[in-house]
Amino acid sequence: MRMSKTLVMGVGLTLHLASASAFAQDTPKQATVPKAAQPTAPASIHLSQSESEVIDKLHAANKLEIEAGKLAKKNAGSAQVKQFGAKLVSDHTKADQELSTLAKRNGVKLSEVDATRVDALKDLKGEEFDHTFLKMMVTDHQQAIEAVEKAQGDAENKDIKALLNKTLPTLRSHEQHAEKLTATHS
């Protein structure tokens, strides 16, 4: 029976060590573990420092956009800004789930997110919230776009390249949407 790579990786190092110990007592011919059953080393050995850092930065950005979007759904004065907040929550939650899976698969430990920037929005309501929130979203998305574009040029890992290529259009869309809303709410 052939095991999937995901299942084998999930079994982990413990199974590998137990198997190696049991097979070590057998003859060399019997000691051969079928290739499909051999755990593979985590792909993290193929990630550069900058690739690991961009994963962590995108995770932090996603978490901040999710929290800001939740506040927009609650505190915004405009229905359009509330809808934009809901879109941010949805899109960044999905993106962060994919990113977290990639990080875990590659042995990248994601940092805790400091949400103090979002705290500045908590006490704002209505038009004041809309103005501050939209300005923050334009700036945050511009910074995220710059980081992703730079990382695209540096990335060598195919999974990271794919994630960056998938992320960039969404970030650009969010930034453009925030700019349009800013123009109508000034």
HELIX and SHEET records of a PDB file:
HELIX    1   1 LYS A    5  ALA A   24  1                                  20    
HELIX    2   2 LYS A   35  ALA A   37  5                                   3    
HELIX    3   3 ALA A   43  HIS A   46  5                                   4    
HELIX    4   4 GLN A   49  ASN A   75  1                                  27    
HELIX    5   5 ALA A   79  ARG A  105  1                                  27    
HELIX    6   6 THR A  116  LYS A  122  1                                   7    
HELIX    7   7 GLY A  126  ASP A  154  1                                  29    
HELIX    8   8 LYS A  158  THR A  184  1                                  27    
END                                                                             
